[in-house]
Amino acid sequence: MDDHSPSRPPKAAAQTAQHIEQLILEGTLTPGEQLAPERDLAERLGVSRPTLRDALRMLTDRGLLTRRARGVEVAQLGGALRDPLMEMLTRAEVADDYLEFREVVESEAAAMAANRATDIDRQRLRDCIEAIEAAHARNEPDAEAQADADLHVAVYEASHNLVLLQIMRALSGSLRSDVLQNRQRLFTIPQVRDILRDQHMAIAAAIVAGDADAARDAAHDHLQYLRKALREIREAEAKLDLSLRRLKGGGLSASRG
């Protein structure tokens, strides 16, 4: 990329910004990821450092990059979408609606992934399953939940639908929190850890095998199971809360404390 003539820098900076933006859009550069130091970045992109600074400034002004004390990193995208949803999705009354949304989206994402996954995508799915199995064997639920969330993101990436990927990345914080909280509640059910592991293995295996129908069905069955099990837990918790309130007079009785 030649950016030495007086008329070239603006165009070169715009092209450089467009290249970095494409990497963000396609998920090659992920939210929170720090870019290489300026000197290395300019060399890799084949531009001068002033051109690079102009490009980074363009992307920072647009909210795609963020400057931190340690350097420049990819911004947490989807803030306008994410912030209202974060508050809404923490409310118990929409928990089942959120899982229903995931059921619809992830079932089709799994089918698309089965048709579109590359060898690299398939290996990433295998790596996620290995991480789940290793954490499962070590009885480390937090690590297993992290690997679980990573698997779901890997499915979105393998779908190669950039709109779907970026929307779900914008909700990834909620997804990870959701996975962890759901697992903590579901682990009160005997054998649930084995069931979840087997369901995730089925999703990944179908995608790796290129079987779109099986991938769709496996993802659908997984989310259906989550919805049913969590609904039963919520109902049991509500009954217990009611019994405790009755026992204590709602906390307002003088004779029951």
Phi, psi and omega in degrees: 000115183270120182228035185263336181282153183303329184274353188271325188308313180301316180294318180297319179296318179296319179295320179295316178298319180296322180295314180295320179300320180297321179296325178289315182301317184279355177089007177292318171259125188253156179307132180088351182283133181274136178282160178298159176305154187306314182299313180294320182296316179299319180294317181295325182272349179072034180231166176285162180293322175300320178296317179299316181299320178297318180295316180296324179295319177302313184288328176292317179298330180273357177085010180274334177237156179228137177268127176242171179299327182275349180145200182260135178225162178290133183289158172284105189279161175081023183304318180295327177281319191286316190301309178297324181291326181300317179292318182294318187286350176276352181277133185299328186290345179251006183301317181290325177297320179296317178294325176296319176300313179298323180300314180295312185291312186288330177298314180287326177297320179295319178295316178297320180297321179299325181276334191243349186301140173269175176300323179295317178299316182296322178293323178297320177296318177298319180297320179296317179296319178299320179294320177297313182296320181294315179294324178297315181294327180275357182058050179244087186298324180295316178294324179293321178295321178296315178294326176300309180297321178299323179296316180298318178295321179297326176295316178299318179297318182289343177291338181055033170252108189293326179294313178300315181300313184289324177296316181287329173296322179297332179260009188295328178298317177294322180300313182294318177296320180297315180299314182296313181294319179297318180296318180300322179282321183290334182292353174284348179264126180304141175071005185294326181298320178293322180295313180297318178301313182296323179294318179294321177297323180294318178299309183296318182297320180293320179294314180300324180282351180075023181261096186295318181296316179294323179295315178300313181295320181294318178293319178299313181298321180297311182289326176297318178298315179301314182298313182295313182295317181290327176296318179295321179294315180299319180295319179294320179295320180296319178295319179295317178299318179297316180298319179293321178296318179296320180297324184257009180063031179067013181079005183247352183280140178285335184264347180236124188252000000 
